[in-house]
């Protein structure tokens, strides 16, 4: 039975389109976009072909609005493969060297993407919605009820 490529991966991939800046060994800086990301690797779309084995510094940047971005998430990766697509290149790279802060930042970013970690402030909104739901179940509103500000 032929094994699906997705099934042979060490970690599940998250499809994500994030701005990235790539720095090569020879100092070139390339703009890129992510295609997917996992604990063990990344797929990037960039403007230049890169040879297998090259070590890259990849900075992921979240764009929140026209003039608002996150701090960059710096990751080191090794190019595993490169294929041309349209007028760009798709790069598959492995995270062979992540330790300490890099590894924990990547883990936190992936948890943010999968919803395990909520953005700051979202916890309060969730708690408020739960509180309102509890109150509604204790005092259901009936069609005959009037809007009474003194009702318990």
C-alpha positions as CSV (number, residue, x, y, z in Angstrom):
1,X,0.0,0.0,0.0
2,X,1.4,3.4,-1.0
3,X,1.8,5.8,2.0
4,X,0.5,9.3,1.6
5,X,3.2,12.0,1.8
6,X,1.1,13.8,4.5
7,X,1.0,10.6,6.6
8,X,4.8,10.3,6.5
9,X,5.5,13.7,8.0
10,X,6.7,13.9,11.6
11,X,4.4,16.8,12.5
12,X,1.1,18.0,11.0
13,X,1.3,21.0,8.7
14,X,-0.7,24.2,9.1
15,X,-1.6,26.0,6.0
16,X,-0.7,29.7,6.7
17,X,0.1,32.7,4.5
18,X,2.4,34.9,6.4
19,X,5.0,37.5,5.3
20,X,8.6,36.3,5.7
21,X,12.0,37.7,5.1
22,X,14.7,35.2,4.1
23,X,18.4,35.7,4.5
24,X,20.8,33.4,2.8
25,X,24.4,32.4,3.7
26,X,25.8,34.8,1.2
27,X,23.8,37.7,2.7
28,X,21.0,38.0,0.1
29,X,17.7,39.2,1.5
30,X,14.6,37.7,-0.2
31,X,11.0,38.6,0.4
32,X,8.8,35.5,0.8
33,X,5.4,34.2,1.9
34,X,4.7,31.0,3.8
35,X,2.6,28.3,2.3
36,X,2.6,26.0,5.3
37,X,4.4,25.5,8.6
38,X,4.9,22.7,11.2
39,X,7.2,22.0,14.1
40,X,9.7,20.4,11.8
41,X,9.6,22.6,8.6
42,X,8.2,25.3,6.4
43,X,7.2,25.8,2.8
44,X,8.0,29.2,1.4
45,X,7.3,31.0,-1.9
46,X,10.2,33.3,-2.8
47,X,11.7,35.1,-5.8
48,X,15.0,33.1,-6.1
49,X,15.9,29.5,-6.4
50,X,17.9,28.2,-3.4
51,X,20.1,25.1,-3.4
52,X,19.4,22.1,-1.2
53,X,21.4,22.2,2.0
54,X,21.6,26.0,2.2
55,X,21.0,27.3,5.7
56,X,18.5,30.2,5.9
57,X,17.5,32.7,8.5
58,X,13.7,33.0,8.1
59,X,11.9,35.9,9.9
60,X,8.1,35.4,10.0
61,X,6.1,38.6,10.4
62,X,2.3,38.9,11.1
63,X,0.6,41.9,9.5
64,X,-2.3,43.2,11.7
65,X,-3.2,46.2,9.6
66,X,-1.8,48.8,7.2
67,X,0.9,50.0,9.6
68,X,0.9,47.3,12.3
69,X,3.1,44.2,12.3
70,X,4.3,41.8,14.9
71,X,7.9,41.4,16.0
72,X,9.6,39.0,13.7
73,X,9.8,35.3,14.7
74,X,13.4,34.3,13.7
75,X,13.9,30.7,12.7
76,X,16.9,28.9,11.1
77,X,16.1,26.3,8.4
78,X,17.9,24.1,6.0
79,X,16.6,24.0,2.3
80,X,15.5,20.5,1.5
81,X,14.0,21.1,-2.0
82,X,13.2,23.9,-4.4
83,X,10.8,23.9,-7.3
84,X,9.9,26.6,-9.8
85,X,6.2,27.7,-9.8
86,X,5.0,30.4,-12.2
87,X,7.6,33.3,-11.8
88,X,8.6,32.3,-8.3
89,X,10.1,29.3,-6.4
90,X,8.6,27.0,-3.8
91,X,11.1,26.1,-1.1
92,X,10.8,23.3,1.4
93,X,13.0,23.8,4.5
94,X,13.5,21.8,7.7
95,X,14.0,23.1,11.2
96,X,17.1,21.1,12.2
97,X,18.5,23.6,14.6
98,X,15.7,25.0,16.7
99,X,16.4,25.2,20.4
100,X,15.6,27.4,23.3
101,X,13.7,30.6,22.4
102,X,13.3,29.7,18.7
103,X,11.7,26.4,19.5
104,X,9.4,27.9,22.1
105,X,8.4,30.8,19.9
106,X,7.5,28.4,17.0
107,X,5.5,26.3,19.4
108,X,3.6,29.3,20.7
109,X,3.0,30.6,17.1
110,X,1.6,27.2,16.1
111,X,-0.7,27.1,19.1
112,X,-1.9,30.6,18.2
113,X,-2.6,29.3,14.6
114,X,-4.5,26.2,15.8
115,X,-6.6,28.2,18.4
116,X,-5.0,26.6,21.4
117,X,-3.7,30.1,22.5
118,X,-6.1,33.0,22.1
119,X,-5.1,36.5,21.2
120,X,-4.7,38.9,24.2
121,X,-8.2,40.0,25.3
122,X,-10.0,37.1,23.7
123,X,-10.0,35.2,27.0
124,X,-12.1,38.0,28.6
125,X,-14.5,38.1,25.7
126,X,-15.0,34.3,26.0
127,X,-15.5,34.5,29.8
128,X,-18.0,37.3,29.3
129,X,-20.0,35.2,26.7
130,X,-20.0,32.2,29.1
131,X,-21.2,34.4,32.0
132,X,-24.0,35.9,29.8
133,X,-25.0,32.3,28.7
134,X,-25.2,31.2,32.4
135,X,-27.4,34.1,33.3
136,X,-29.7,33.5,30.4
137,X,-30.1,29.9,31.4
138,X,-31.0,30.9,35.0
139,X,-33.5,33.6,33.9
140,X,-34.8,32.6,30.5
141,X,-36.5,35.5,28.6
142,X,-40.1,34.7,27.8
143,X,-42.1,36.3,24.9
144,X,-44.3,37.9,27.6
145,X,-41.4,39.5,29.5
146,X,-40.9,43.3,29.2
147,X,-37.5,44.8,29.3
148,X,-37.2,45.4,33.0
149,X,-33.9,46.9,34.2
150,X,-34.7,45.8,37.8
151,X,-35.2,42.2,37.0
152,X,-32.8,39.8,38.8
